[in-house]
């Protein structure tokens, strides 16, 4: 049995139209495998829920816009998933 400790806290961003935003999800775990435990971002808007990525790969229609970039930095036991959105 492994533990996962999420370090990122919920945040609210208020930005101008066209501004860039970087979101991070940071966690610690003693036993992590990206294939057994895929990490993903979800876009939620009103009642719509859309998965944005699978592991480090963006899904359509997000990958076609070139506005989004997902990166994953594994430094066991610390892991950081980042989503960058360009205006």
HUDAVEN-V71455 format. One record per helix or strand of 3 or more residues. SS is the DSSP state (h for helix, s for strand). FROM is the first residue (numbers start at 1). TO is the last residue. If there is no record, write none. Layout:
BEGIN
{{SS	FROM	TO} {SS	FROM	TO}}
END
This chain:
BEGIN
{{s	4	6} {s	21	29} {s	42	45} {s	48	51} {h	62	65} {s	68	75} {s	78	85}}
END
